[in-house]
Amino acid sequence: MNELSGATADNWVAICPLTDIVPDTGVCALLGGRHVAVFRVGDASPRVYAIDNVDPNAGASVLSRGLVGSIGERVVVASPIYKQHFDLASGECIEAPEHSVAAWPARVFADMVWVAL
């Protein structure tokens, strides 16, 4: 069993080398016609997250360009348009849960960032 068998081995997609994402920022990846925001949080022990890149309030594909931070114990990204915060682990919109976005499993394996769709 390899490290990518947590979801199903055939639905993990390689995004990019971990070093291509600057710590505490995001990038956008086009996966199966969907814009996915992929974030790297931290440098020494990096964590990666994947959420929908489309801001549900603005309809624009911009969440990967938002500011990464935290609210309490939650790691979030602030939308660059209306500044609402999205939990990177769940996609929940902190200010208005009805405006939450999809989230997908993400991990680092063999120095690559992988997302399961």
matplotlib code that plots the C-alpha trace (Angstrom):
import matplotlib.pyplot as plt

x = [0.0, 1.4, 0.8, -1.7, -4.1, -6.0, -8.7, -8.5, -5.2, -6.6, -8.2, -5.0, -3.7, -0.1, -0.2, 3.4, 6.5, 6.1, 8.9, 6.9, 4.4, 5.9, 5.1, 1.8, 0.5, -1.7, -1.7, -4.5, -4.7, -7.2, -8.4, -11.0, -12.4, -12.5, -10.4, -8.9, -6.9, -4.0, -2.2, 1.0, 1.0, 4.2, 7.8, 9.6, 6.6, 4.4, 0.7, -1.2, -4.9, -7.2, -10.5, -12.6, -10.9, -14.1, -15.3, -19.0, -19.9, -18.0, -18.1, -14.4, -11.6, -9.5, -9.2, -5.7, -4.6, -6.0, -4.1, -3.5, -3.8, -5.7, -8.8, -8.3, -7.1, -8.5, -6.2, -8.0, -7.7, -9.3, -10.9, -9.1, -12.5, -14.9, -12.5, -14.7, -12.6, -12.6, -11.4, -8.7, -9.5, -13.3, -14.0, -16.5, -17.0, -16.5, -18.8, -21.5, -21.5, -24.1, -21.4, -18.9, -16.8, -15.8, -12.6, -10.6, -7.9, -4.4, -1.0, 2.7, 4.2, 7.6, 8.1, 5.0, 1.7, -1.3, -5.0, -7.7, -10.8]
y = [0.0, 3.4, 6.8, 7.8, 4.9, 6.9, 8.0, 5.6, 5.3, 6.3, 9.6, 11.4, 14.0, 15.4, 19.2, 20.4, 20.0, 21.3, 23.8, 25.5, 26.8, 29.6, 28.9, 30.4, 31.1, 29.3, 28.4, 27.6, 24.3, 23.3, 19.8, 18.2, 21.5, 22.8, 25.6, 24.3, 26.5, 24.6, 26.1, 25.4, 26.4, 26.5, 25.9, 23.4, 21.0, 22.1, 21.2, 21.4, 22.1, 22.2, 24.1, 25.4, 28.5, 30.3, 32.9, 32.1, 35.8, 37.3, 34.4, 35.0, 32.4, 34.2, 32.3, 31.0, 34.7, 35.4, 36.0, 32.9, 33.2, 31.7, 32.4, 30.6, 27.1, 27.3, 27.8, 30.1, 32.1, 35.6, 36.2, 39.1, 40.5, 40.6, 39.5, 36.6, 33.8, 30.1, 27.3, 25.5, 22.1, 22.1, 24.9, 26.5, 30.2, 31.5, 34.5, 32.9, 29.0, 29.0, 30.4, 27.6, 26.0, 22.4, 21.0, 18.0, 15.8, 17.1, 15.7, 15.7, 12.5, 12.1, 15.9, 16.5, 18.0, 15.7, 16.3, 13.7, 14.5]
z = [0.0, -0.9, 0.7, -1.9, -1.3, 1.4, -1.0, -4.0, -5.8, -9.2, -8.1, -6.9, -9.3, -9.1, -9.0, -8.8, -6.8, -3.2, -3.8, -6.6, -4.0, -1.8, 1.9, 3.1, -0.4, -3.0, -6.6, -9.0, -10.8, -13.5, -12.7, -14.8, -15.9, -12.3, -10.9, -7.6, -5.2, -3.7, -0.6, 1.1, 4.8, 6.7, 5.7, 8.0, 8.2, 5.4, 5.2, 1.9, 1.3, -1.7, -2.0, -4.9, -6.3, -7.2, -4.7, -4.4, -3.7, -6.6, -9.0, -9.8, -9.7, -7.1, -3.8, -4.6, -4.5, -1.0, 2.2, 4.3, 8.0, 11.0, 13.0, 16.3, 15.5, 11.9, 8.9, 6.5, 3.3, 3.0, -0.4, -2.2, -3.2, -0.3, 2.4, 3.7, 5.3, 4.1, 6.3, 4.2, 5.7, 5.2, 2.7, 5.2, 4.9, 8.5, 8.1, 6.1, 6.1, 3.3, 1.0, 1.7, -1.1, -1.8, -0.2, -1.4, 0.3, -0.4, 0.6, -0.1, -1.5, -3.0, -2.8, -5.0, -4.1, -4.8, -4.7, -4.7, -6.7]

ax = plt.figure().add_subplot(projection="3d")
ax.plot(x, y, z, "-o")
ax.set_aspect("equal")
plt.show()
